[in-house]
Amino acid sequence: MINTPERFMLPTVGKDKVELFINWTKAVGKCEYVKMCVNGGRDILIPKIALMKLALYIGNEDEQDSLIPTKSINIHQFRKEFTIKVLEDLKAGQHIKFVGSFDVPVTADTLEVLSSTDTMG
């Protein structure tokens, strides 16, 4: 993120000159607004979120993906079948089986535990 005053010239198809100003005063720091000036005329203030939305709306799928930060993490899924012996409310002695699963992120901290055969910890 830009924290200092910056000026950008946008390329145009014609001879128009479009300038964007970011953090031009402390009152509008943290890139909350972008000031746009076309051909040296009147300044227009645009909220940063409006420009971000526009970039996503007009981009194709690959361009949108490049604008959205993602984090990839490997996981290991554990699955175990559980059996419960029912003592009340159903027929006594009846068993219920279900499969439970949970995901564990695979990191340097979890590798030793995941490779262990000791399930009682």
Z-matrix of the N, CA and C atoms (Angstrom, degrees):
N
C 1 1.450
C 2 1.528 1 108.89
N 3 1.292 2 115.13 1 143.35
C 4 1.458 3 121.38 2 -178.88
C 5 1.523 4 109.07 3 -85.05
N 6 1.324 5 117.27 4 126.86
C 7 1.466 6 121.61 5 -179.80
C 8 1.521 7 113.15 6 -112.60
N 9 1.308 8 117.71 7 -4.96
C 10 1.460 9 121.32 8 -178.77
C 11 1.528 10 108.98 9 -111.75
N 12 1.320 11 117.81 10 161.95
C 13 1.464 12 119.61 11 176.02
C 14 1.532 13 110.36 12 -62.32
N 15 1.317 14 116.64 13 132.35
C 16 1.460 15 121.48 14 -179.38
C 17 1.522 16 109.75 15 -138.60
N 18 1.315 17 115.96 16 151.73
C 19 1.459 18 122.56 17 177.33
C 20 1.525 19 107.77 18 -128.34
N 21 1.320 20 117.00 19 132.21
C 22 1.452 21 122.54 20 -179.64
C 23 1.524 22 109.56 21 -124.96
N 24 1.303 23 116.21 22 139.79
C 25 1.456 24 121.86 23 173.90
C 26 1.522 25 107.39 24 -101.61
N 27 1.335 26 116.75 25 123.36
C 28 1.456 27 120.55 26 177.65
C 29 1.518 28 109.82 27 -88.29
N 30 1.321 29 117.39 28 134.67
C 31 1.463 30 119.08 29 175.66
C 32 1.533 31 109.73 30 -70.74
N 33 1.308 32 116.89 31 142.53
C 34 1.461 33 121.89 32 178.68
C 35 1.520 34 108.79 33 -126.99
N 36 1.323 35 116.75 34 164.81
C 37 1.457 36 121.84 35 179.53
C 38 1.526 37 110.12 36 -75.86
N 39 1.314 38 116.96 37 -39.85
C 40 1.461 39 120.91 38 -178.48
C 41 1.521 40 111.70 39 -97.18
N 42 1.326 41 114.70 40 -150.36
C 43 1.466 42 121.16 41 -178.53
C 44 1.522 43 112.30 42 -92.20
N 45 1.322 44 116.86 43 2.78
C 46 1.468 45 119.80 44 -179.01
C 47 1.527 46 110.28 45 -63.35
N 48 1.312 47 114.68 46 148.46
C 49 1.460 48 122.49 47 179.33
C 50 1.526 49 107.91 48 -115.47
N 51 1.332 50 116.81 49 116.59
C 52 1.466 51 121.66 50 -178.71
C 53 1.528 52 108.13 51 -117.22
N 54 1.328 53 115.30 52 121.64
C 55 1.462 54 121.28 53 178.84
C 56 1.523 55 109.77 54 -115.04
N 57 1.319 56 116.04 55 137.61
C 58 1.457 57 122.40 56 175.02
C 59 1.524 58 107.88 57 -115.69
N 60 1.333 59 115.87 58 133.84
C 61 1.467 60 122.26 59 178.64
C 62 1.525 61 108.50 60 -118.53
N 63 1.315 62 115.69 61 132.61
C 64 1.465 63 121.54 62 -179.29
C 65 1.519 64 108.06 63 -124.90
N 66 1.339 65 116.31 64 136.19
C 67 1.477 66 123.04 65 179.16
C 68 1.527 67 111.46 66 55.03
N 69 1.320 68 116.80 67 42.33
C 70 1.472 69 119.93 68 -177.36
C 71 1.516 70 112.85 69 -70.02
N 72 1.343 71 118.58 70 -21.35
C 73 1.470 72 121.76 71 171.65
C 74 1.524 73 108.25 72 -140.46
N 75 1.323 74 116.64 73 163.84
C 76 1.471 75 119.82 74 178.86
C 77 1.522 76 111.40 75 -64.91
N 78 1.330 77 117.46 76 -25.72
C 79 1.470 78 121.12 77 -178.62
C 80 1.529 79 111.94 78 -65.38
N 81 1.324 80 117.61 79 -23.29
C 82 1.463 81 120.49 80 -179.59
C 83 1.526 82 110.04 81 -121.85
N 84 1.316 83 116.31 82 37.98
C 85 1.460 84 121.59 83 179.49
C 86 1.521 85 111.84 84 -68.09
N 87 1.301 86 115.10 85 176.39
C 88 1.465 87 124.07 86 179.33
C 89 1.524 88 112.15 87 61.15
N 90 1.311 89 117.15 88 28.01
C 91 1.475 90 122.76 89 175.79
C 92 1.524 91 113.27 90 54.59
N 93 1.324 92 118.34 91 34.00
C 94 1.461 93 120.12 92 -178.98
C 95 1.526 94 111.55 93 -67.66
N 96 1.337 95 115.87 94 -34.08
C 97 1.461 96 121.58 95 179.26
C 98 1.520 97 109.29 96 -133.53
N 99 1.317 98 114.96 97 154.10
C 100 1.456 99 121.97 98 173.30
C 101 1.520 100 106.28 99 -117.31
N 102 1.333 101 115.83 100 131.01
C 103 1.459 102 120.23 101 177.19
C 104 1.526 103 107.34 102 -96.60
N 105 1.335 104 116.30 103 127.11
C 106 1.454 105 120.88 104 -179.17
C 107 1.520 106 109.20 105 -116.34
N 108 1.305 107 115.67 106 136.34
C 109 1.460 108 121.76 107 178.91
C 110 1.529 109 107.39 108 -130.00
N 111 1.345 110 117.28 109 123.72
C 112 1.460 111 121.89 110 -179.97
C 113 1.523 112 108.60 111 -106.92
N 114 1.325 113 115.66 112 124.08
C 115 1.467 114 123.24 113 178.38
C 116 1.529 115 113.05 114 52.58
N 117 1.320 116 117.22 115 37.39
C 118 1.455 117 121.47 116 177.00
C 119 1.518 118 114.33 117 69.44
N 120 1.316 119 118.06 118 14.28
C 121 1.463 120 122.04 119 -178.46
C 122 1.507 121 112.90 120 -87.44
N 123 1.313 122 115.12 121 -148.06
C 124 1.460 123 122.75 122 -176.32
C 125 1.528 124 110.89 123 -65.85
N 126 1.337 125 116.35 124 141.82
C 127 1.466 126 122.06 125 177.45
C 128 1.520 127 110.43 126 -79.34
N 129 1.328 128 115.49 127 142.31
C 130 1.466 129 122.05 128 177.89
C 131 1.523 130 107.06 129 -123.11
N 132 1.337 131 117.64 130 129.36
C 133 1.464 132 121.42 131 176.67
C 134 1.522 133 108.70 132 -95.29
N 135 1.324 134 115.59 133 129.50
C 136 1.462 135 121.92 134 -179.14
C 137 1.525 136 107.87 135 -123.17
N 138 1.357 137 118.60 136 127.38
C 139 1.468 138 119.28 137 175.80
C 140 1.535 139 110.43 138 -62.62
N 141 1.311 140 116.38 139 140.39
C 142 1.468 141 122.01 140 -179.88
C 143 1.520 142 111.06 141 -54.97
N 144 1.323 143 117.68 142 -40.84
C 145 1.464 144 120.81 143 -176.71
C 146 1.526 145 111.21 144 -62.91
N 147 1.337 146 117.28 145 -31.36
C 148 1.460 147 120.30 146 178.69
C 149 1.529 148 110.63 147 -65.54
N 150 1.322 149 116.88 148 -40.94
C 151 1.465 150 120.16 149 177.89
C 152 1.528 151 111.62 150 -67.90
N 153 1.324 152 116.17 151 -37.63
C 154 1.464 153 119.78 152 178.88
C 155 1.525 154 110.70 153 -65.82
N 156 1.329 155 116.68 154 -42.66
C 157 1.463 156 120.19 155 177.65
C 158 1.521 157 110.92 156 -63.16
N 159 1.314 158 116.36 157 -42.73
C 160 1.456 159 120.64 158 179.20
C 161 1.523 160 111.03 159 -59.18
N 162 1.334 161 116.48 160 -45.66
C 163 1.460 162 120.47 161 179.53
C 164 1.526 163 111.00 162 -58.69
N 165 1.334 164 117.58 163 -39.59
C 166 1.465 165 120.34 164 178.71
C 167 1.522 166 111.49 165 -71.56
N 168 1.328 167 117.62 166 -40.64
C 169 1.460 168 120.99 167 -177.78
C 170 1.524 169 112.65 168 -64.04
N 171 1.326 170 117.85 169 -39.31
C 172 1.462 171 119.62 170 -174.07
C 173 1.525 172 113.08 171 -91.84
N 174 1.323 173 117.41 172 -9.28
C 175 1.461 174 120.42 173 -178.94
C 176 1.513 175 112.33 174 -81.47
N 177 1.334 176 115.82 175 151.34
C 178 1.458 177 119.27 176 172.68
C 179 1.527 178 108.84 177 -78.91
N 180 1.313 179 117.79 178 -178.03
C 181 1.466 180 120.77 179 -173.49
C 182 1.532 181 112.25 180 -60.97
N 183 1.330 182 117.19 181 -43.03
C 184 1.474 183 119.70 182 179.84
C 185 1.527 184 111.49 183 -66.05
N 186 1.324 185 116.64 184 -40.58
C 187 1.464 186 120.38 185 179.44
C 188 1.528 187 110.53 186 -66.16
N 189 1.321 188 116.86 187 -39.70
C 190 1.466 189 120.37 188 177.68
C 191 1.520 190 110.45 189 -63.58
N 192 1.335 191 117.14 190 -42.94
C 193 1.467 192 120.67 191 178.59
C 194 1.520 193 111.65 192 -60.05
N 195 1.340 194 116.82 193 -37.57
C 196 1.463 195 119.47 194 -178.99
C 197 1.531 196 111.47 195 -71.89
N 198 1.334 197 118.13 196 -21.17
C 199 1.465 198 121.26 197 179.25
C 200 1.525 199 112.65 198 -85.92
N 201 1.331 200 116.72 199 -19.22
C 202 1.469 201 120.93 200 -176.60
C 203 1.531 202 108.48 201 -101.49
N 204 1.329 203 117.45 202 114.82
C 205 1.461 204 118.55 203 179.60
C 206 1.525 205 111.03 204 -68.89
N 207 1.310 206 115.44 205 135.64
C 208 1.462 207 119.93 206 178.59
C 209 1.523 208 108.81 207 -128.79
N 210 1.306 209 114.91 208 157.41
C 211 1.462 210 121.30 209 178.13
C 212 1.525 211 106.92 210 -129.17
N 213 1.292 212 116.10 211 128.43
C 214 1.455 213 121.25 212 -179.31
C 215 1.526 214 109.01 213 -105.07
N 216 1.328 215 115.72 214 136.10
C 217 1.461 216 120.05 215 178.27
C 218 1.526 217 107.90 216 -141.73
N 219 1.320 218 116.35 217 136.87
C 220 1.458 219 120.64 218 177.21
C 221 1.519 220 109.44 219 -78.57
N 222 1.317 221 115.15 220 142.35
C 223 1.470 222 119.71 221 176.57
C 224 1.516 223 109.18 222 -128.43
N 225 1.292 224 114.96 223 157.87
C 226 1.462 225 122.07 224 173.14
C 227 1.522 226 106.51 225 -120.12
N 228 1.318 227 116.28 226 125.33
C 229 1.459 228 119.54 227 -178.72
C 230 1.526 229 109.48 228 -97.07
N 231 1.322 230 114.95 229 127.11
C 232 1.452 231 121.65 230 175.66
C 233 1.523 232 108.61 231 -100.29
N 234 1.325 233 115.89 232 135.58
C 235 1.466 234 120.92 233 176.49
C 236 1.521 235 107.27 234 -130.43
N 237 1.292 236 115.84 235 136.80
C 238 1.470 237 120.65 236 179.94
C 239 1.513 238 108.35 237 -144.57
N 240 1.313 239 114.69 238 138.94
C 241 1.456 240 119.73 239 176.09
C 242 1.526 241 108.36 240 -93.06
N 243 1.317 242 115.26 241 130.38
C 244 1.460 243 121.77 242 -179.75
C 245 1.524 244 109.37 243 -112.33
N 246 1.316 245 115.81 244 145.00
C 247 1.461 246 121.65 245 174.86
C 248 1.518 247 107.95 246 -122.53
N 249 1.332 248 115.47 247 131.07
C 250 1.462 249 120.92 248 -179.94
C 251 1.523 250 107.64 249 -120.67
N 252 1.307 251 115.79 250 133.12
C 253 1.452 252 120.64 251 176.44
C 254 1.526 253 107.81 252 -91.39
N 255 1.328 254 115.85 253 121.99
C 256 1.463 255 121.50 254 -177.23
C 257 1.532 256 108.75 255 -85.75
N 258 1.351 257 115.96 256 131.19
C 259 1.453 258 120.38 257 179.97
C 260 1.525 259 112.42 258 -109.57
N 261 1.325 260 118.03 259 -23.48
C 262 1.463 261 121.27 260 -179.03
C 263 1.520 262 110.28 261 -139.92
N 264 1.330 263 116.25 262 165.05
C 265 1.453 264 126.20 263 174.10
C 266 1.529 265 114.40 264 67.65
N 267 1.303 266 118.56 265 -23.13
C 268 1.458 267 121.89 266 170.65
C 269 1.522 268 105.46 267 -118.94
N 270 1.279 269 117.23 268 -177.46
C 271 1.456 270 118.92 269 178.92
C 272 1.518 271 109.39 270 -65.44
N 273 1.295 272 116.70 271 128.09
C 274 1.460 273 121.61 272 -179.40
C 275 1.518 274 109.95 273 -57.59
N 276 1.316 275 116.50 274 133.50
C 277 1.462 276 121.40 275 -179.92
C 278 1.524 277 113.32 276 91.77
N 279 1.319 278 116.84 277 -10.55
C 280 1.461 279 119.57 278 179.59
C 281 1.531 280 109.16 279 -72.19
N 282 1.323 281 116.60 280 142.86
C 283 1.457 282 121.83 281 -179.64
C 284 1.529 283 110.09 282 -108.15
N 285 1.305 284 114.99 283 145.13
C 286 1.457 285 121.55 284 174.13
C 287 1.518 286 106.70 285 -117.75
N 288 1.325 287 115.99 286 131.80
C 289 1.457 288 119.96 287 177.84
C 290 1.525 289 108.09 288 -115.42
N 291 1.317 290 115.43 289 139.93
C 292 1.463 291 119.97 290 173.57
C 293 1.524 292 108.60 291 -149.02
N 294 1.299 293 114.12 292 156.52
C 295 1.454 294 120.73 293 179.18
C 296 1.525 295 107.92 294 -105.12
N 297 1.307 296 115.20 295 127.53
C 298 1.462 297 120.52 296 175.39
C 299 1.518 298 108.64 297 -109.40
N 300 1.313 299 116.39 298 144.43
C 301 1.461 300 119.44 299 177.04
C 302 1.522 301 109.46 300 -140.59
N 303 1.312 302 115.57 301 152.75
C 304 1.454 303 120.86 302 175.92
C 305 1.518 304 108.27 303 -152.28
N 306 1.324 305 115.25 304 152.33
C 307 1.457 306 121.77 305 -177.67
C 308 1.527 307 109.85 306 -102.60
N 309 1.322 308 115.77 307 137.46
C 310 1.457 309 121.67 308 177.41
C 311 1.528 310 107.58 309 -121.96
N 312 1.337 311 118.25 310 122.66
C 313 1.465 312 119.56 311 176.66
C 314 1.520 313 110.32 312 -61.24
N 315 1.326 314 116.85 313 136.67
C 316 1.456 315 121.63 314 179.15
C 317 1.533 316 107.56 315 -92.97
N 318 1.323 317 115.24 316 106.79
C 319 1.467 318 121.94 317 177.50
C 320 1.521 319 107.56 318 -130.43
N 321 1.311 320 116.20 319 174.80
C 322 1.472 321 120.25 320 177.99
C 323 1.522 322 110.82 321 -59.16
N 324 1.333 323 116.90 322 -31.59
C 325 1.467 324 120.61 323 -179.37
C 326 1.524 325 112.36 324 -72.75
N 327 1.318 326 118.12 325 -30.35
C 328 1.462 327 120.49 326 -175.13
C 329 1.521 328 113.65 327 -97.29
N 330 1.335 329 118.53 328 -12.81
C 331 1.470 330 120.31 329 -176.29
C 332 1.521 331 112.66 330 -58.71
N 333 1.336 332 117.65 331 -43.88
C 334 1.464 333 120.72 332 -178.97
C 335 1.529 334 110.66 333 -62.53
N 336 1.311 335 116.63 334 -42.05
C 337 1.463 336 120.76 335 -179.31
C 338 1.525 337 110.30 336 -68.34
N 339 1.329 338 117.17 337 -41.82
C 340 1.460 339 120.60 338 -178.23
C 341 1.529 340 112.37 339 -66.62
N 342 1.321 341 116.84 340 -31.62
C 343 1.470 342 119.36 341 -179.09
C 344 1.524 343 112.36 342 -84.29
N 345 1.331 344 117.83 343 -7.72
C 346 1.456 345 121.31 344 -178.75
C 347 1.524 346 110.73 345 -74.59
N 348 1.333 347 117.02 346 144.10
C 349 1.471 348 121.88 347 176.23
C 350 1.528 349 110.76 348 -93.98
N 351 1.316 350 117.15 349 -6.41
C 352 1.464 351 121.70 350 179.50
C 353 1.524 352 108.51 351 -80.78
N 354 1.337 353 116.42 352 106.63
C 355 1.468 354 120.62 353 -176.87
C 356 1.515 355 111.77 354 -88.69
N 357 1.315 356 118.71 355 -6.80
C 358 1.465 357 120.70 356 -178.02
C 359 1.519 358 111.84 357 -95.17
N 360 1.358 359 118.89 358 -2.81
C 361 1.455 360 124.65 359 174.68
C 362 1.468 361 113.56 360 60.43
